[in-house]
Amino acid sequence: MKLKLILLCTLALIITVAATTISINDKEVTTPEMQSKMKLRHVVMFKFKDTASKEDIKKVEEAFAALPSKIPAIKAFEWGLNNSPETFDKGFTHCFLLTFDSEEGRDEYLPHPAHKAFGEIVGPVLDDLHVMDYWTK
Amino acid sequence: MKLKLILLCTLALIITVAATTISINDKEVTTPEMQSKMKLRHVVMFKFKDTASKEDIKKVEEAFAALPSKIPAIKAFEWGLNNSPETFDKGFTHCFLLTFDSEEGRDEYLPHPAHKAFGEIVGPVLDDLHVMDYWTK
């Protein structure tokens, strides 16, 4: 009886540990970078007009950052200010990286009223725009 | 004795499950997008010369993709071919996204012999180059 109990407990432990390992491995398999392999990236670079004020630019930053809460198709959003030392930035200062799960997601985003409204905020203060989309390899 | 054993086994199970949960939660806390908040992104866009052959371009793709194995400072690497329907791509076809943990990492990458050697492969077939780096917000 005692032996049976020990065996049973050991078995329970083995199952728990095994299940855990599989679970962790599943998560490891889907690492940030590997998960990103299944994503559609949307890279947006802005160069503002010399006449754009700090307030204009702040308004653009905030309006863009508000889009993910308005457009569910945006699965991830990040942005930052250029700090490349390489001199290949063409005077662009802002880079935004949006992630979609599918081209349908992007198709939902592009004509979305919230995106259109954002375009009206950024358009007048923009000097140049560079956009590339890609499925991550 | 039997009760002690049951208690001991139960305790062992609880500890295992608890440890597992913490481990999994740690992984969940560091989701792809949250982890990316602490990252230095390096976005590289290529426009190839009209005279660049498919083989030239393939060589560039492979040479770039080989850099992470040669330069440990590159913490993540992905790339893809432009498929934006928006007509703001300026004729660029290739977008590469490298991730560094720090500006020191980038400082290691930029003058690295493997990066320099890659520059000699891509330089002759490149028409235009757009590079932006940013700390993710």
Interface residues (C-beta under 8 A of the other chain):
Chain A: M1 K2 L5 I6 C9 A12 L13 T16 V17 T20 S23 I24 K27 E28 T31 P32 E33 Q35 S36 K37 R41 H42 V43 M45 A76 F77 E78 W79 G80 L81 N82 N83 S84 P85 E86 F88 D89 K90 F92 C95 L97 T99 E103 L110 L129 H130 V131 M132 D133 Y134 W135 T136 K137
Chain B: M1 K2 L5 I6 C9 A12 L13 T16 V17 T20 S23 I24 K27 T30 T31 P32 E33 Q35 S36 K37 R41 H42 V43 M45 A76 F77 E78 W79 G80 L81 N82 N83 S84 P85 E86 F88 D89 K90 F92 C95 L97 T99 E103 L110 L129 H130 V131 M132 D133 Y134 W135 T136 K137
